[in-house]
Amino acid sequence: MDYSFILMGVGILFILLSFFMKDKSSKVETELEELSISLYQETNALKRRLKIVEEELMLEPSFQVAPKKAPAQPKNPMATFQQVTAQLQQAQAIPPAPAASKINSILVSQVQALHAQGLSLDEISQRSTLSHEQIESILGGRQ
């Protein structure tokens, strides 16, 4: 027998076997489709959570942080560190007013930070969407 007939017979046998074999690419396609659907659902869930957090913080959905300029190097870094720690200790020593307990703690800290920056009650009211009475109760009457 000639080797060419044997090789041709084996080739035809493999072709016939390939018709009866299962196609594994369809399984991969379904797995890829399931993965993309689950990724889409997770992305939507994260977007919903982010929207809830934005609403909770009363930020606009199009809020973007502007890139910061490089701060000038302080002449005495230890003095700057001491100033920051003193401000933190002062902020922690001031308890929130009793009426402020109904207000979100994030808003309380935001109002205190804006007041520490020297903003007026009107400006703080515009930025935090709180009334003057609420701001005054948070600040404890200090101005």
Contacts in CASP RR format, 6 or more apart in sequence:
PFRMAT RR
TARGET T0000
AUTHOR 0000-0000-0000
METHOD contacts of the structure
MODEL  1
MDYSFILMGVGILFILLSFFMKDKSSKVETELEELSISLYQETNALKRRL
KIVEEELMLEPSFQVAPKKAPAQPKNPMATFQQVTAQLQQAQAIPPAPAA
SKINSILVSQVQALHAQGLSLDEISQRSTLSHEQIESILGGRQ
51 61 0 8 1.000
54 60 0 8 1.000
54 61 0 8 1.000
54 63 0 8 1.000
56 104 0 8 1.000
56 106 0 8 1.000
57 106 0 8 1.000
58 107 0 8 1.000
58 128 0 8 1.000
58 129 0 8 1.000
74 80 0 8 1.000
87 116 0 8 1.000
91 109 0 8 1.000
91 112 0 8 1.000
91 116 0 8 1.000
94 112 0 8 1.000
96 105 0 8 1.000
96 108 0 8 1.000
96 138 0 8 1.000
97 137 0 8 1.000
97 138 0 8 1.000
97 139 0 8 1.000
97 140 0 8 1.000
98 137 0 8 1.000
99 133 0 8 1.000
99 134 0 8 1.000
99 137 0 8 1.000
99 138 0 8 1.000
100 108 0 8 1.000
100 134 0 8 1.000
100 137 0 8 1.000
100 138 0 8 1.000
103 130 0 8 1.000
103 134 0 8 1.000
103 138 0 8 1.000
107 128 0 8 1.000
107 130 0 8 1.000
107 138 0 8 1.000
108 138 0 8 1.000
110 127 0 8 1.000
110 128 0 8 1.000
111 124 0 8 1.000
111 128 0 8 1.000
111 130 0 8 1.000
111 135 0 8 1.000
111 138 0 8 1.000
111 139 0 8 1.000
112 138 0 8 1.000
112 139 0 8 1.000
114 123 0 8 1.000
114 124 0 8 1.000
114 127 0 8 1.000
114 128 0 8 1.000
115 124 0 8 1.000
115 139 0 8 1.000
119 127 0 8 1.000
121 132 0 8 1.000
121 135 0 8 1.000
121 136 0 8 1.000
121 143 0 8 1.000
122 132 0 8 1.000
124 130 0 8 1.000
124 135 0 8 1.000
125 131 0 8 1.000
125 132 0 8 1.000
125 135 0 8 1.000
128 135 0 8 1.000
130 138 0 8 1.000
END
